[in-house]
Amino acid sequence: MNEVHVGRKALIDHDELRRLAREGLSNVELAARFGVSESGILQAKRAAGLSKPMLDHSRAIPWKLDRSHSQSGPATNLRNLSSVAQGRAIPAEKLNTALRWAGRLVNDGLDVAYEPGRGFLEVPAPPGRSLIETVLTEARRTLEHPAEAHRTLEHPEG
């Protein structure tokens, strides 16, 4: 039997979880059915291979952000571009905002830097490819060739 222990004593059978999820039960309904929290269901879904893989934004945001800066415009735009580069669909409005922001920076020869006390700063782009240019290029490449997104991220050029 394929089971995972969630919390103290609850036992979730992965096969049953997969069957019920296919039937369309919500996380709230699944939690009630198995006697666990919604968080427990999310953990069990990950363990059962039912969740989308977690996105890794460390290439787009290579800094440890202060909590106060994690929802700022630059952080949000970088995460959105990173999500697209990893093949995740995001709302067109958010995508367009991120593409315009990054395009403006690249066109103006700028990049972003981060300082914990100050937040994100626009700075002159270094010679070669800037962080913004790299993230923008990866997002555009994925938008143009979605089937290649997974391969590109595993084996980036340069």
HELIX and SHEET records of a PDB file:
HELIX    1   1 HIS A   14  ARG A   22  1                                   9    
HELIX    2   2 ASN A   27  PHE A   34  1                                   8    
HELIX    3   3 GLU A   38  ALA A   47  1                                  10    
HELIX    4   4 ARG A   67  HIS A   69  5                                   3    
HELIX    5   5 GLY A   73  ALA A   85  1                                  13    
HELIX    6   6 ALA A   92  ASN A  107  1                                  16    
HELIX    7   7 LEU A  131  GLU A  144  1                                  14    
HELIX    8   8 PRO A  146  GLU A  148  5                                   3    
HELIX    9   9 ALA A  149  GLU A  154  1                                   6    
SHEET    1   A 2 GLU A   3  VAL A   6  0                                        
SHEET    2   A 2 ALA A  10  ASP A  13 -1                                        
SHEET    1   B 2 LEU A 110  GLU A 115  0                                        
SHEET    2   B 2 GLY A 119  PRO A 124 -1                                        
END                                                                             
